[in-house]
Amino acid sequence: MLLHLPPLRETIAKHGLSARKGLGQNFILDLNLTRKIARAAGDLTGVHAIEIGPGPGGLTRALLESPAASVTVIELDPRAVAVMRELKEHAGGRLHIIEGDALEFDITSVPGPRAIIANLPYHVASQLLINWLRRAGELQSITIMLQKEMAQRLVGKPRTAAYGRLSVMCQWLCDVKLLFDVPPSAFVPPPKVTSSIVQLVPRTSPPAISFDAIEKTVALAFSQRRKMLKGILNAASYNGEELMVKVGASGTARAEELGVQEFVKLAKLL
């Protein structure tokens, strides 16, 4: 436990840290819940944790209570940066503050082993995740809170509505698990949707193909979900019929019917 820290509501009032919709802010004030999220990240002993958008610092406090070697927070809001500076005085040199945009932050500037644990702003979650997937080999794990609908896309299975571009990208590189849901009532202010904690653990040896090749392939394949994939490939000046045979898929298959390994084969052929 961190000693001599005021309740989060007092911290919010002191710094005028009302949640701003434009920054995608929804705060969790229940420290039991933030500790649960920190525990969900697994054993952090010796790990350098990275948190995005710490806000009033509920999850940051939980991470500092863990055995993590350090906690690096990336925050764009100057009000929250001021909160982090106060918290840093109690962190024994383990809290590092980066004032700026997480989309521009190089995760490899943090020593390894490194893990991301964060409640992501919904409006940039997808782009942040793609950026991290590009560097998946540099991460021990990614444990993040997302809108439930997006979290279900990450774990989506073929032939389901949730299965799509992010499903393939995430499952190609990582073992992905949906851990637990967080209701709107847990937040201040409460969002209109349920959130979920999802964890991605990078594979030690994912199927060998370049990130760009997979990304371009799935973007093309899912560009028109309702159309047969061979037709989409034909329209892109490929021989769709021949490619579908080579990946072992039905000639009438749509993108959502191909598994991750079939997408890897297709990307290699393209």
C-alpha positions as CSV (number, residue, x, y, z in Angstrom):
1,M,0.0,0.0,0.0
2,L,1.2,3.5,-0.8
3,L,1.0,5.6,2.4
4,H,-0.3,9.2,2.9
5,L,-2.2,9.4,-0.4
6,P,-5.5,11.2,-0.5
7,P,-8.7,9.5,-1.9
8,L,-8.9,9.7,-5.7
9,R,-12.0,11.9,-5.4
10,E,-10.0,14.5,-3.5
11,T,-7.2,14.3,-6.0
12,I,-9.7,14.9,-8.8
13,A,-11.2,17.9,-7.1
14,K,-7.9,19.4,-6.2
15,H,-6.6,19.3,-9.8
16,G,-10.0,20.0,-11.5
17,L,-9.7,16.7,-13.3
18,S,-13.2,16.3,-14.5
19,A,-13.3,13.7,-17.3
20,R,-13.1,15.2,-20.8
21,K,-15.0,13.4,-23.6
22,G,-12.6,14.7,-26.2
23,L,-9.7,12.9,-24.5
24,G,-11.8,9.7,-24.1
25,Q,-11.6,9.9,-20.3
26,N,-13.6,7.7,-18.0
27,F,-12.1,7.3,-14.5
28,I,-12.1,4.2,-12.3
29,L,-12.1,5.3,-8.6
30,D,-12.5,1.8,-7.0
31,L,-9.0,0.8,-5.9
32,N,-10.1,-2.8,-5.4
33,L,-11.0,-2.9,-9.1
34,T,-7.7,-1.3,-10.3
35,R,-5.8,-3.8,-8.1
36,K,-7.8,-6.6,-9.8
37,I,-6.7,-5.3,-13.2
38,A,-3.1,-5.0,-12.1
39,R,-3.2,-8.6,-10.8
40,A,-4.7,-9.8,-14.1
41,A,-1.5,-8.7,-15.8
42,G,0.2,-11.6,-14.0
43,D,3.5,-11.7,-12.1
44,L,5.1,-8.3,-12.7
45,T,8.2,-9.0,-10.7
46,G,11.1,-7.2,-12.4
47,V,8.9,-6.0,-15.2
48,H,8.8,-2.4,-16.4
49,A,5.1,-1.6,-16.7
50,I,3.7,1.0,-19.2
51,E,0.4,2.7,-18.6
52,I,-1.5,4.9,-21.1
53,G,-3.6,7.8,-19.9
54,P,-3.4,7.3,-16.1
55,G,-5.9,10.1,-15.3
56,P,-6.2,10.4,-11.5
57,G,-3.9,7.4,-11.0
58,G,-6.1,4.6,-9.7
59,L,-4.4,2.0,-11.8
60,T,-1.0,3.7,-11.4
61,R,-1.3,3.2,-7.6
62,A,-2.1,-0.4,-8.1
63,L,0.9,-0.9,-10.4
64,L,3.2,0.8,-7.9
65,E,1.9,-1.6,-5.2
66,S,2.9,-4.5,-7.4
67,P,6.4,-5.9,-7.6
68,A,7.0,-4.1,-11.0
69,A,10.5,-2.7,-11.4
70,S,9.1,0.6,-12.6
71,V,5.9,2.2,-14.0
72,T,6.1,4.5,-17.0
73,V,2.9,6.6,-17.6
74,I,2.2,8.4,-20.9
75,E,-0.3,11.3,-20.4
76,L,-1.5,14.0,-22.7
77,D,-3.6,15.9,-20.2
78,P,-1.6,18.5,-18.2
79,R,-4.0,18.2,-15.3
80,A,-3.3,14.5,-15.0
81,V,0.4,15.1,-15.4
82,A,0.3,17.3,-12.3
83,V,-1.4,14.4,-10.4
84,M,1.3,12.0,-11.6
85,R,4.0,14.4,-10.3
86,E,2.5,14.4,-6.9
87,L,2.3,10.6,-7.0
88,K,5.9,10.4,-8.0
89,E,6.9,11.9,-4.7
90,H,5.6,8.7,-3.0
91,A,6.9,6.2,-5.6
92,G,10.5,5.8,-4.5
93,G,11.9,6.5,-7.9
94,R,9.8,3.9,-9.6
95,L,7.4,6.2,-11.4
96,H,8.4,7.8,-14.7
97,I,6.2,10.4,-16.5
98,I,6.1,11.0,-20.2
99,E,4.0,14.0,-21.1
100,G,2.8,13.5,-24.7
101,D,0.8,11.4,-27.2
102,A,0.9,7.6,-26.7
103,L,0.6,7.2,-30.4
104,E,4.0,8.7,-30.8
105,F,5.7,6.9,-27.9
106,D,8.4,4.4,-28.6
107,I,7.8,1.5,-26.1
108,T,11.4,0.3,-26.6
109,S,12.6,3.5,-24.7
110,V,11.4,1.7,-21.6
111,P,13.8,-1.1,-20.4
112,G,12.8,-4.7,-20.8
113,P,11.1,-6.9,-19.9
114,R,8.2,-4.6,-20.5
115,A,4.4,-5.0,-20.2
116,I,1.5,-2.7,-21.1
117,I,-1.3,-2.4,-18.6
118,A,-3.8,0.3,-19.4
119,N,-7.4,1.5,-19.6
120,L,-7.3,2.8,-23.2
121,P,-9.1,5.8,-24.5
122,Y,-11.6,4.2,-26.8
123,H,-11.1,6.6,-29.7
124,V,-7.4,5.6,-30.2
125,A,-7.5,2.1,-28.9
126,S,-7.4,0.4,-32.3
127,Q,-4.4,2.4,-33.6
128,L,-2.5,2.0,-30.3
129,L,-3.0,-1.7,-30.5
130,I,-1.8,-2.0,-34.1
131,N,1.3,0.0,-33.2
132,W,2.1,-2.4,-30.3
133,L,1.4,-5.4,-32.5
134,R,4.2,-4.2,-34.8
135,R,6.5,-4.4,-31.7
136,A,4.9,-7.5,-30.2
137,G,8.3,-9.2,-29.9
138,E,9.5,-6.4,-27.6
139,L,6.6,-7.0,-25.1
140,Q,6.0,-9.6,-22.4
141,S,2.3,-8.9,-22.4
142,I,-0.5,-6.4,-23.1
143,T,-3.3,-6.2,-20.6
144,I,-5.8,-3.6,-21.6
145,M,-9.4,-2.4,-21.0
146,L,-11.4,-1.9,-24.1
147,Q,-15.0,-1.4,-25.1
148,K,-16.5,-4.9,-24.9
149,E,-17.4,-4.9,-28.6
150,M,-13.8,-4.3,-29.6
151,A,-12.5,-6.8,-27.1
152,Q,-14.7,-9.5,-28.6
153,R,-13.3,-8.6,-32.0
154,L,-9.8,-9.4,-30.7
155,V,-10.8,-12.9,-29.6
156,G,-13.3,-13.4,-32.5
157,K,-13.4,-16.8,-34.2
158,P,-14.0,-17.6,-37.9
159,R,-17.6,-17.6,-39.0
160,T,-18.7,-15.1,-36.4
161,A,-19.7,-11.5,-36.7
162,A,-16.9,-10.5,-34.3
163,Y,-14.2,-12.0,-36.5
164,G,-12.3,-9.6,-38.7
165,R,-9.1,-7.7,-39.4
166,L,-8.1,-7.2,-35.7
167,S,-8.9,-10.8,-34.9
168,V,-6.5,-12.1,-37.4
169,M,-3.7,-9.6,-36.6
170,C,-3.9,-10.2,-32.9
171,Q,-4.2,-14.0,-33.0
172,W,-1.4,-14.3,-35.6
173,L,1.0,-12.7,-33.2
174,C,-0.4,-13.4,-29.7
175,D,-2.4,-15.7,-27.5
176,V,-5.5,-13.6,-26.7
177,K,-7.8,-14.0,-23.7
178,L,-10.9,-12.2,-22.6
179,L,-10.5,-12.0,-18.8
180,F,-13.5,-10.2,-17.3
181,D,-16.1,-7.5,-17.9
182,V,-16.3,-4.1,-16.2
183,P,-19.8,-2.5,-16.0
184,P,-20.4,1.2,-16.8
185,S,-21.2,1.8,-13.1
186,A,-17.5,1.3,-12.3
187,F,-16.6,4.5,-14.1
188,V,-16.9,8.2,-13.5
189,P,-18.7,9.3,-15.6
190,P,-20.3,6.0,-16.6
191,P,-19.9,5.2,-20.3
192,K,-22.8,3.9,-22.3
193,V,-21.2,0.5,-22.9
194,T,-19.7,-2.3,-20.9
195,S,-15.9,-2.6,-21.0
196,S,-13.7,-5.8,-21.0
197,I,-10.2,-6.6,-19.8
198,V,-8.3,-8.5,-22.5
199,Q,-4.8,-9.9,-22.4
200,L,-2.4,-10.5,-25.3
201,V,0.7,-12.6,-24.8
202,P,3.1,-12.4,-27.8
203,R,4.0,-15.8,-29.3
204,T,7.7,-16.7,-29.2
205,S,7.6,-17.7,-32.8
206,P,4.6,-16.6,-34.8
207,P,4.3,-17.8,-38.4
208,A,7.0,-16.1,-40.5
209,I,5.5,-13.4,-42.7
210,S,6.0,-9.6,-42.6
211,F,3.6,-7.5,-40.6
212,D,2.8,-5.3,-43.6
213,A,2.0,-8.4,-45.7
214,I,-0.5,-9.7,-43.2
215,E,-2.0,-6.2,-42.6
216,K,-2.5,-5.5,-46.3
217,T,-4.0,-8.9,-46.9
218,V,-6.6,-8.8,-44.1
219,A,-7.5,-5.2,-45.0
220,L,-8.2,-6.3,-48.6
221,A,-10.0,-9.4,-47.5
222,F,-12.3,-7.7,-45.1
223,S,-12.9,-4.6,-47.2
224,Q,-16.2,-6.1,-48.4
225,R,-17.3,-8.7,-45.9
226,R,-20.4,-9.9,-47.7
227,K,-18.6,-10.7,-51.0
228,M,-16.8,-13.9,-51.8
229,L,-13.1,-13.6,-51.2
230,K,-12.2,-14.8,-54.7
231,G,-14.2,-12.0,-56.2
232,I,-12.4,-9.4,-54.0
233,L,-9.1,-10.9,-55.1
234,N,-10.1,-10.9,-58.8
235,A,-11.1,-7.2,-58.5
236,A,-7.6,-6.5,-57.1
237,S,-6.0,-8.1,-60.2
238,Y,-5.2,-11.5,-58.6
239,N,-6.4,-14.9,-59.7
240,G,-8.9,-15.4,-57.0
241,E,-9.9,-19.0,-57.9
242,E,-6.3,-20.2,-58.0
243,L,-5.4,-18.5,-54.7
244,M,-8.4,-20.0,-52.9
245,V,-7.4,-23.5,-54.0
246,K,-3.8,-22.9,-52.9
247,V,-4.8,-21.8,-49.4
248,G,-7.2,-24.7,-49.1
249,A,-10.4,-22.7,-48.9
250,S,-13.7,-23.1,-50.7
251,G,-14.1,-21.1,-53.8
252,T,-17.3,-19.5,-52.4
253,A,-15.7,-18.6,-49.0
254,R,-15.9,-15.1,-47.6
255,A,-13.1,-13.6,-45.6
256,E,-14.7,-14.5,-42.2
257,E,-14.5,-18.2,-43.1
258,L,-10.7,-18.3,-43.3
259,G,-8.6,-19.1,-40.2
260,V,-5.5,-17.3,-39.2
261,Q,-3.2,-19.9,-40.8
262,E,-5.1,-19.6,-44.1
263,F,-4.6,-15.8,-44.0
264,V,-0.8,-16.4,-43.4
265,K,-0.8,-18.7,-46.5
266,L,-2.7,-16.1,-48.6
267,A,-0.4,-13.3,-47.5
268,K,2.7,-15.3,-48.6
269,L,1.1,-15.9,-52.0
270,L,0.2,-12.3,-52.5
